[in-house]
């Protein structure tokens, strides 16, 4: 097998070495036939690197390696796993700047946000390094007497981690940290648009001391073929996917044939609800974060900003003023708040959605244009008066376009928030604690941010309901997604 290439990517930090190959059974190697695909900088449309393009044979080699390493890795002590995960945490923090810079280059994310993504990715490794040694089973007497009820946990087995492009390190790190802590071997498949940071991440895992076969990386331009090949094999025991609902449904159908364990974080249509007694300035600041972070390319973005009429004028004035302060540019430039969209297809999709909104009666009250020159930019945009059944109201925008809806009464605001088949996250702003709790309980989503625009945290269970999927990442539940609870009935 031909050795895998490496590339020195030049930036403000000097030259950063990035592996470009597949990582299988503890070694970097080229893909079958030495096939590659291009990775583009969305800010200037230039090629950054050419990454190994795995065939289905390469993917099955990775599964063979993961299967072969499963028994030994699954039987290691929790302290041993904890120590390795702690080392990963330390290495990610140590390499924060270079990983963040490559992330900004390949995805367009502003450097400040990229640094934050590296840090929170590291934090998940710290969390699971601590949690894994604290897990406990049970030992109780049967209520009917005569025997003991024992419960314990063991790893589900080789797991396939399919990650999206919008958080190229975080999504893989959150899944990998939990799976490795649980004692599972893993195969990581990052999005073809943003594989470079995952390569750097896997190199960190390698240097942290994970044994051969425990971690495998198969980058590919043919995701559907690779997933189908892997999921047809009974050796694979688990798939964890973050992405669109449509792709998630396809994977669920493929998983059904082998009754494979699955976790799915799918699409969203997050309502951001501003109730009549909200602190308008706080709500407006939160809405800017929830909507324009990562150029709106976030599954938990504020897709519909629903404001009670009595506070709508003040909210709109404050919100528009804060949006006007956002600076658009390449993610690698200092001071940028909104970077480019990830590629031309994504930019065109958002532009088409905006055009449809105007055709359906919405009014652009801020922005609506794109920057000149190369790159896939759309300036921050705000629309109002869109119909409740319009395309922009019912679709996941996934771009820097905010849509504001005014309703009369707090109950009407909450009712509108629930008018969606999705249920990933909701946000509600109010000064009244009692009203906040009642609203949070009423909102039909897996997560609710109360007077808070960011909900993810290593100690919290992250996940949705309805068409937004099922399963949790983070918290105590995160590690259990990669474990089997075994019940032992013991006669004494």
C-alpha positions as CSV (number, residue, x, y, z in Angstrom):
1,X,0.0,0.0,0.0
2,X,1.4,3.4,-1.0
3,X,2.2,5.8,1.8
4,X,-0.2,8.6,2.3
5,X,0.8,12.1,1.3
6,X,1.1,15.1,3.7
7,X,0.7,18.7,2.9
8,X,2.1,21.8,4.5
9,X,-0.6,24.4,4.5
10,X,0.7,28.0,4.8
11,X,-1.1,30.6,6.8
12,X,-0.5,33.3,9.4
13,X,1.0,30.7,11.7
14,X,3.5,29.5,9.2
15,X,3.4,26.0,7.7
16,X,1.0,23.6,9.2
17,X,1.5,19.9,8.4
18,X,-1.8,18.0,7.6
19,X,-2.0,14.3,6.7
20,X,-4.1,13.8,3.6
21,X,-4.5,10.0,3.5
22,X,-6.7,7.4,5.0
23,X,-6.0,6.2,8.5
24,X,-6.6,2.4,8.7
25,X,-5.3,0.0,11.3
26,X,-3.0,2.5,12.9
27,X,-1.3,3.7,9.7
28,X,-1.7,6.6,7.2
29,X,-2.1,5.3,3.7
30,X,-3.2,6.3,0.2
31,X,-6.6,5.3,-1.1
32,X,-7.0,2.4,-3.5
33,X,-5.7,3.6,-6.9
34,X,-4.3,6.7,-5.2
35,X,-7.6,8.5,-5.9
36,X,-8.1,12.0,-4.4
37,X,-10.6,14.7,-4.3
38,X,-10.2,18.5,-4.0
39,X,-10.8,20.6,-0.9
40,X,-11.7,24.2,-1.6
41,X,-11.4,27.5,0.3
42,X,-14.9,28.9,0.2
43,X,-13.6,32.5,0.8
44,X,-11.6,32.6,-2.5
45,X,-12.5,29.4,-4.3
46,X,-8.9,28.2,-4.5
47,X,-7.8,24.6,-3.8
48,X,-6.3,24.0,-0.4
49,X,-5.4,20.3,-0.8
50,X,-6.3,17.0,-2.5
51,X,-7.4,14.4,0.0
52,X,-7.4,10.6,-0.4
53,X,-10.7,9.3,-1.8
54,X,-11.6,6.0,-0.2
55,X,-13.1,3.2,-2.2
56,X,-15.6,0.7,-0.7
57,X,-12.7,-1.7,-0.3
58,X,-10.8,0.8,1.7
59,X,-13.9,1.3,3.9
60,X,-14.2,-2.4,4.4
61,X,-10.5,-2.6,5.3
62,X,-11.3,-0.1,8.0
63,X,-14.2,-2.2,9.3
64,X,-11.9,-5.2,9.4
65,X,-9.4,-3.3,11.5
66,X,-12.1,-2.0,13.8
67,X,-13.6,-5.4,14.3
68,X,-10.2,-7.0,15.0
69,X,-9.4,-4.4,17.6
70,X,-12.8,-4.4,19.3
71,X,-12.3,-7.1,21.9
72,X,-9.0,-5.9,23.2
73,X,-10.1,-2.2,23.3
74,X,-13.5,-3.1,24.9
75,X,-11.8,-5.0,27.7
76,X,-9.3,-2.2,28.7
77,X,-9.8,-0.6,32.1
78,X,-11.8,2.6,32.3
79,X,-8.8,4.2,33.9
80,X,-6.7,3.4,30.8
81,X,-9.3,4.8,28.5
82,X,-9.7,7.8,30.7
83,X,-6.0,8.6,30.6
84,X,-5.9,8.4,26.8
85,X,-8.9,10.7,26.5
86,X,-7.3,13.1,28.9
87,X,-4.2,13.2,26.6
88,X,-6.5,14.0,23.6
89,X,-7.9,16.9,25.5
90,X,-4.5,18.2,26.3
91,X,-3.2,17.9,22.7
92,X,-6.3,19.6,21.2
93,X,-5.9,22.5,23.6
94,X,-2.2,22.7,22.7
95,X,-2.9,22.8,19.0
96,X,-5.9,25.0,19.1
97,X,-4.5,27.8,16.9
98,X,-3.3,25.6,14.0
99,X,-6.5,23.5,14.0
100,X,-8.7,26.6,14.1
101,X,-6.8,28.2,11.2
102,X,-7.2,25.1,9.0
103,X,-10.9,25.0,9.9
104,X,-11.3,28.6,8.9
105,X,-9.5,28.0,5.6
106,X,-11.5,24.9,4.6
107,X,-14.9,25.8,6.0
108,X,-15.0,29.6,6.2
109,X,-15.8,29.8,9.9
110,X,-14.5,33.0,11.6
111,X,-11.3,32.3,13.6
112,X,-12.9,33.3,16.9
113,X,-15.6,30.7,16.4
114,X,-13.1,28.1,15.2
115,X,-11.0,28.5,18.3
116,X,-14.2,28.1,20.4
117,X,-15.0,24.9,18.4
118,X,-11.6,23.4,19.1
119,X,-11.9,24.2,22.8
120,X,-15.4,22.7,23.2
121,X,-14.3,19.6,21.3
122,X,-11.5,19.2,23.8
123,X,-13.9,19.8,26.6
124,X,-15.9,16.8,25.5
125,X,-12.9,14.6,25.8
126,X,-12.2,16.0,29.3
127,X,-15.9,15.3,30.2
128,X,-15.9,11.7,29.0
129,X,-12.4,11.0,30.4
130,X,-13.9,11.8,33.8
131,X,-17.3,10.2,33.3
132,X,-16.1,6.8,32.1
133,X,-14.5,6.0,35.5
134,X,-17.7,6.9,37.4
135,X,-20.2,4.7,35.6
136,X,-21.8,2.1,37.9
137,X,-24.0,-0.9,37.5
138,X,-26.6,-2.2,39.9
139,X,-26.9,-5.2,42.3
140,X,-30.3,-5.7,43.9
141,X,-32.6,-8.4,45.3
142,X,-35.5,-9.5,43.1
143,X,-38.7,-8.1,44.6
144,X,-40.1,-11.7,44.5
145,X,-37.0,-13.0,46.2
146,X,-34.8,-16.0,45.3
147,X,-32.2,-14.3,43.1
148,X,-30.1,-11.2,42.5
149,X,-30.7,-8.6,39.7
150,X,-27.3,-7.4,38.3
151,X,-27.0,-4.8,35.6
152,X,-23.8,-3.8,33.9
153,X,-22.7,-2.0,30.7
154,X,-20.5,-3.1,27.8
155,X,-19.5,-1.5,24.5
156,X,-22.0,-2.0,21.6
157,X,-19.0,-2.6,19.2
158,X,-17.5,-1.1,16.0
159,X,-19.2,2.2,15.3
160,X,-19.5,4.3,12.2
161,X,-19.4,8.0,12.8
162,X,-20.8,10.1,10.0
163,X,-20.2,13.9,10.5
164,X,-21.3,17.1,8.7
165,X,-19.3,20.0,7.3
166,X,-20.7,22.8,9.5
167,X,-18.8,21.8,12.6
168,X,-16.0,19.7,11.1
169,X,-14.2,19.0,14.4
170,X,-16.9,19.3,17.0
171,X,-19.3,16.8,15.6
172,X,-16.6,14.1,15.2
173,X,-15.0,14.8,18.5
174,X,-18.3,14.7,20.4
175,X,-19.1,11.3,18.9
176,X,-15.6,9.9,19.1
177,X,-15.1,10.9,22.7
178,X,-18.2,9.1,23.8
179,X,-17.6,6.0,21.7
180,X,-14.0,5.6,22.7
181,X,-14.9,6.1,26.4
182,X,-17.5,3.4,26.1
183,X,-15.0,1.0,24.7
184,X,-16.0,1.0,21.0
185,X,-13.7,1.1,18.0
186,X,-14.7,3.6,15.4
187,X,-14.7,4.5,11.7
188,X,-15.0,8.2,11.1
189,X,-16.4,9.5,7.8
190,X,-16.2,13.3,7.6
191,X,-18.0,15.4,5.0
192,X,-16.1,15.7,1.7
193,X,-16.3,19.5,1.9
194,X,-14.3,19.8,5.2
195,X,-12.1,16.7,5.8
196,X,-8.8,18.4,6.7
197,X,-9.6,19.2,10.3
198,X,-10.7,15.6,10.8
199,X,-7.3,14.4,9.5
200,X,-5.6,16.6,12.1
201,X,-8.0,15.3,14.8
202,X,-7.2,11.7,13.9
203,X,-3.5,12.4,14.1
204,X,-4.1,13.7,17.6
205,X,-5.9,10.5,18.5
206,X,-2.9,8.6,17.1
207,X,-0.4,10.5,19.1
208,X,-2.5,10.2,22.3
209,X,-1.8,6.4,22.2
210,X,-4.9,4.8,20.8
211,X,-4.0,1.2,19.7
212,X,-4.0,0.1,16.1
213,X,-7.5,-0.5,14.6
214,X,-9.3,1.4,17.4
215,X,-9.6,4.6,15.2
216,X,-10.0,4.6,11.5
217,X,-10.6,7.4,9.0
218,X,-12.1,6.9,5.5
219,X,-12.6,10.2,3.6
220,X,-14.6,9.8,0.4
221,X,-16.4,11.7,-2.3
222,X,-19.0,8.8,-2.5
223,X,-20.6,8.9,0.9
224,X,-23.7,7.0,0.0
225,X,-21.8,4.1,-1.6
226,X,-19.4,3.8,1.4
227,X,-22.2,3.9,4.0
228,X,-24.2,1.3,2.1
229,X,-21.2,-1.0,1.9
230,X,-20.4,-0.7,5.6
231,X,-23.9,-0.9,6.9
232,X,-24.6,-4.1,5.0
233,X,-22.0,-5.8,7.2
234,X,-23.1,-7.5,10.4
235,X,-19.7,-6.7,12.0
236,X,-20.7,-3.0,12.2
237,X,-22.9,-2.6,15.3
238,X,-23.7,1.2,15.5
239,X,-24.1,4.2,13.2
240,X,-24.2,7.8,14.6
241,X,-25.1,10.4,12.0
242,X,-25.5,14.2,12.0
243,X,-27.0,15.7,8.9
244,X,-30.2,16.2,7.0
245,X,-33.4,14.3,7.8
246,X,-33.6,12.9,4.2
247,X,-30.2,11.3,4.5
248,X,-31.0,10.1,8.1
249,X,-34.1,8.3,6.8
250,X,-32.0,6.5,4.2
251,X,-29.5,5.4,6.8
252,X,-32.2,4.2,9.1
253,X,-33.6,2.1,6.3
254,X,-30.2,0.6,5.7
255,X,-29.7,0.0,9.4
256,X,-33.0,-1.8,9.7
257,X,-31.7,-4.9,7.7
258,X,-29.2,-5.7,10.4
259,X,-31.2,-4.2,13.3
260,X,-28.3,-1.9,13.9
261,X,-28.1,0.6,16.8
262,X,-28.5,4.1,15.6
263,X,-28.3,7.7,16.8
264,X,-29.6,10.5,14.5
265,X,-29.2,14.3,14.9
266,X,-31.2,15.5,11.9
267,X,-32.7,18.8,10.5
268,X,-34.2,21.6,12.5
269,X,-36.5,24.6,12.3
270,X,-35.6,26.3,15.5
271,X,-38.1,28.9,16.8
272,X,-36.7,31.9,18.7
273,X,-39.6,33.2,20.8
274,X,-39.6,36.7,22.4
275,X,-42.5,36.9,24.9
276,X,-44.2,40.1,25.9
277,X,-42.1,40.6,29.1
278,X,-38.7,39.8,27.6
279,X,-35.6,42.0,28.0
280,X,-35.6,43.2,24.4
281,X,-31.9,44.1,24.3
282,X,-30.9,40.7,25.7
283,X,-33.3,39.0,23.3
284,X,-31.9,40.9,20.3
285,X,-28.3,40.1,21.2
286,X,-29.2,36.4,21.7
287,X,-31.0,36.3,18.4
288,X,-27.9,37.6,16.5
289,X,-25.8,34.8,18.1
290,X,-28.5,32.1,17.5
291,X,-29.0,33.2,13.9
292,X,-25.7,34.4,12.5
293,X,-23.2,32.2,14.2
294,X,-21.3,30.2,11.6
295,X,-23.1,32.2,8.9
296,X,-26.4,30.6,10.0
297,X,-25.1,27.2,9.0
298,X,-26.1,25.6,12.3
299,X,-28.7,22.9,12.9
300,X,-29.7,24.7,16.1
301,X,-29.9,28.1,14.4
302,X,-32.8,30.4,15.1
303,X,-34.8,29.6,11.9
304,X,-37.9,31.6,12.8
305,X,-37.7,34.6,15.1
306,X,-41.2,34.9,16.7
307,X,-41.9,38.2,18.5
308,X,-45.0,39.2,20.6
309,X,-46.4,42.3,19.0
310,X,-46.2,44.6,22.0
311,X,-42.4,44.3,22.0
312,X,-41.9,43.9,18.3
313,X,-40.9,47.5,17.4
314,X,-38.3,47.7,20.1
315,X,-36.9,44.3,19.3
316,X,-36.7,45.0,15.6
317,X,-34.9,48.3,16.1
318,X,-32.3,46.7,18.5
319,X,-31.9,43.5,16.3
320,X,-31.3,45.4,13.1
321,X,-28.8,47.7,14.8
322,X,-26.8,44.7,16.0
323,X,-27.0,42.9,12.6
324,X,-25.6,46.1,11.0
325,X,-22.5,45.7,13.2
326,X,-21.6,42.3,11.8
327,X,-18.5,42.2,9.6
328,X,-18.4,39.9,6.6
329,X,-15.2,38.4,5.2
330,X,-12.9,35.4,5.0
331,X,-12.9,33.4,8.2
332,X,-9.1,33.6,8.5
333,X,-9.2,37.4,8.7
334,X,-9.3,39.1,12.1
335,X,-12.5,40.7,13.2
336,X,-14.8,38.8,10.9
337,X,-18.2,37.8,12.3
338,X,-19.8,36.2,9.3
339,X,-17.7,34.1,6.9
340,X,-18.7,32.6,3.5
341,X,-21.1,29.8,3.0
342,X,-19.4,26.5,2.6
343,X,-19.7,26.1,-1.2
344,X,-21.5,27.4,-4.3
345,X,-24.3,25.0,-3.9
346,X,-25.1,26.1,-0.4
347,X,-24.9,29.8,-1.4
348,X,-27.2,29.3,-4.4
349,X,-29.7,27.3,-2.2
350,X,-29.9,30.2,0.3
351,X,-30.2,32.8,-2.5
352,X,-33.0,30.8,-4.1
353,X,-34.8,30.5,-0.7
354,X,-34.6,34.3,-0.3
355,X,-35.9,34.9,-3.8
356,X,-38.8,32.6,-3.2
357,X,-39.6,34.3,0.1
358,X,-39.8,37.7,-1.7
359,X,-42.0,36.2,-4.5
360,X,-44.3,34.7,-1.8
361,X,-44.8,38.1,-0.2
362,X,-41.9,38.6,2.3
363,X,-40.2,41.9,2.7
364,X,-36.4,42.4,2.9
365,X,-35.8,44.9,5.7
366,X,-32.0,44.5,5.8
367,X,-29.3,43.2,3.5
368,X,-30.3,40.8,0.8
369,X,-27.2,41.2,-1.4
370,X,-23.9,39.4,-1.8
371,X,-20.3,40.7,-1.6
372,X,-18.4,41.3,-4.8
373,X,-15.5,39.1,-5.9
374,X,-14.7,35.5,-5.4
375,X,-16.1,33.5,-2.5
376,X,-19.5,32.2,-1.6
377,X,-20.7,35.1,0.5
378,X,-24.2,36.4,1.4
379,X,-24.4,39.5,3.5
380,X,-26.5,39.2,6.7
381,X,-30.2,39.6,5.7
382,X,-33.4,40.1,7.6
383,X,-36.9,39.5,6.1
384,X,-40.3,40.2,7.6
385,X,-43.9,39.4,6.8
386,X,-43.3,36.0,5.3
387,X,-46.4,33.8,5.2
388,X,-46.6,31.1,7.9
389,X,-46.8,28.5,5.2
390,X,-44.1,30.0,3.0
391,X,-41.0,28.2,1.9
392,X,-38.8,30.2,4.2
393,X,-41.0,29.5,7.2
394,X,-41.1,25.8,6.7
395,X,-37.6,25.1,5.4
396,X,-34.3,25.0,7.3
397,X,-32.5,28.2,6.0
398,X,-28.9,27.2,6.8
399,X,-27.6,30.7,5.9
400,X,-27.3,34.2,7.2
401,X,-30.9,35.1,6.7
402,X,-33.2,35.9,9.6
403,X,-37.0,35.8,9.3
404,X,-39.1,37.7,11.8
405,X,-42.7,36.9,12.6
406,X,-45.0,39.0,14.8
407,X,-47.9,37.5,16.7
408,X,-50.4,38.8,19.2
409,X,-50.1,37.2,22.6
410,X,-47.6,34.9,24.2
411,X,-49.8,31.8,23.7
412,X,-49.9,32.5,20.0
413,X,-46.1,32.8,19.9
414,X,-45.7,29.4,21.5
415,X,-48.4,27.8,19.3
416,X,-46.5,29.1,16.2
417,X,-43.2,27.8,17.5
418,X,-44.6,24.3,17.6
419,X,-46.0,24.4,14.1
420,X,-43.2,22.3,12.5
421,X,-42.4,18.6,12.0
422,X,-38.9,19.3,13.5
423,X,-38.1,19.3,17.1
424,X,-34.4,19.9,17.7
425,X,-34.2,23.1,19.8
426,X,-36.3,26.1,20.8
427,X,-35.4,29.4,22.4
428,X,-37.6,31.5,24.6
429,X,-36.9,34.9,26.2
430,X,-38.9,36.1,29.2
431,X,-38.2,37.8,32.6
432,X,-40.8,35.7,34.4
433,X,-39.3,32.4,35.8
434,X,-42.7,30.8,36.1
435,X,-43.6,31.7,32.5
436,X,-40.2,30.4,31.4
437,X,-40.7,27.0,32.9
438,X,-44.2,26.7,31.5
439,X,-43.0,27.8,28.0
440,X,-40.0,25.3,28.1
441,X,-42.4,22.5,29.0
442,X,-44.8,23.4,26.3
443,X,-42.3,23.9,23.5
444,X,-42.2,20.7,21.4
445,X,-38.4,20.1,21.1
446,X,-35.7,18.1,22.6
447,X,-33.8,21.1,23.9
448,X,-34.9,24.6,25.1
449,X,-32.7,27.6,25.7
450,X,-34.2,30.0,28.2
451,X,-32.7,33.5,27.9
452,X,-29.7,31.7,26.3
453,X,-28.7,31.4,22.6
454,X,-26.2,28.5,23.0
455,X,-27.3,25.2,24.5
456,X,-24.5,22.7,23.8
457,X,-22.4,21.7,26.8
458,X,-20.4,18.5,27.5
459,X,-22.4,17.8,30.7
460,X,-25.8,18.2,28.9
461,X,-27.7,15.7,26.7
462,X,-27.9,17.1,23.2
463,X,-30.5,15.8,20.8
464,X,-33.9,16.3,19.2
465,X,-37.3,14.7,18.7
466,X,-39.8,14.2,15.8
467,X,-38.1,14.7,12.4
468,X,-35.0,16.0,14.2
469,X,-34.0,12.5,15.2
470,X,-33.3,10.6,18.4
471,X,-30.5,9.7,20.7
472,X,-28.3,12.0,22.8
473,X,-24.7,13.3,22.6
474,X,-23.0,14.6,25.7
475,X,-24.1,14.3,29.3
476,X,-24.4,11.0,31.0
477,X,-26.6,9.7,28.1
478,X,-23.9,10.3,25.6
479,X,-21.7,7.4,26.6
480,X,-24.7,5.1,27.0
481,X,-25.5,5.6,23.3
482,X,-22.5,3.4,22.7
483,X,-23.2,0.8,25.3
484,X,-25.4,-2.2,25.9
485,X,-27.1,-2.5,29.3
486,X,-26.8,-6.2,30.2
487,X,-29.0,-7.8,32.8
488,X,-27.8,-10.8,34.8
489,X,-30.1,-12.9,36.9
490,X,-28.0,-14.6,39.5
491,X,-29.0,-17.4,41.8
492,X,-27.1,-17.6,45.1
